[in-house]
Amino acid sequence: MNIEVDGESLVIELKEDLTASVVRDNLDRAKDSIEDNGQFSSVVLDISNVKSIDSIGVTFVVGLFKTSTDNDKSFQVVGASDDIANLFSIMKLDEVFTVQ
């Protein structure tokens, strides 16, 4: 996982599939980055390298959304494959935050 501020956005780029083993290692780091840095107005979760996501991975995304909104930051997911975008659509998460 790579986290950096790019202009007005905090970009969280995932480098591997979003499964339980990855979430455990990265959730606190991602949330801390959102909470600790006030120099951005939006959080962008880049999942272009993610090929699969499990239920814990979905919980990770929802948790980042909640942390972002709790800290007055907008949230969006970019780079979603068709399958992952479809999953978010079925779960109606695309109605809660932007999925591209």
CORPE-V987405 format. One record per residue. N is the residue number from 1. RES is the residue in one small letter. PHI is phi in radians with two decimals (* if undefined). Layout:
n->[N;N]
res->[RES;RES]
phi->[PHI;PHI]
//
This chain:
n->[1;2;3;4;5;6;7;8;9;10;11;12;13;14;15;16;17;18;19;20;21;22;23;24;25;26;27;28;29;30;31;32;33;34;35;36;37;38;39;40;41;42;43;44;45;46;47;48;49;50;51;52;53;54;55;56;57;58;59;60;61;62;63;64;65;66;67;68;69;70;71;72;73;74;75;76;77;78;79;80;81;82;83;84;85;86;87;88;89;90;91;92;93;94;95;96;97;98;99;100]
res->[m;n;i;e;v;d;g;e;s;l;v;i;e;l;k;e;d;l;t;a;s;v;v;r;d;n;l;d;r;a;k;d;s;i;e;d;n;g;q;f;s;s;v;v;l;d;i;s;n;v;k;s;i;d;s;i;g;v;t;f;v;v;g;l;f;k;t;s;t;d;n;d;k;s;f;q;v;v;g;a;s;d;d;i;a;n;l;f;s;i;m;k;l;d;e;v;f;t;v;q]
phi->[*;-2.09;-2.21;-2.68;-1.55;-2.19;1.17;-1.61;-2.13;-1.64;-1.78;-1.91;-1.84;-1.54;-1.83;-2.58;-1.02;-1.67;-2.16;-0.92;-1.15;-1.32;-1.07;-1.00;-1.35;-2.03;-1.07;-1.11;-1.09;-1.16;-1.10;-1.06;-1.12;-1.20;-1.34;-1.54;-2.13;-1.66;-1.55;-2.50;-1.95;-2.46;-2.04;-2.05;-1.71;-1.63;-1.97;-1.12;-1.63;-1.57;-1.75;-2.51;-2.50;-1.87;-1.10;-1.18;-1.11;-1.10;-1.07;-1.02;-1.09;-1.09;-1.09;-1.16;-1.04;-1.10;-1.08;-1.09;-1.18;-1.10;-1.84;1.02;-2.02;-1.31;-2.45;-2.61;-1.92;-2.16;1.38;-1.22;-1.16;-1.02;-1.14;-1.24;-1.06;-1.13;-1.04;-1.08;-1.16;-1.04;-1.43;1.10;-1.26;-1.20;-1.55;-1.67;-2.49;-1.27;-2.17;-2.10]
//
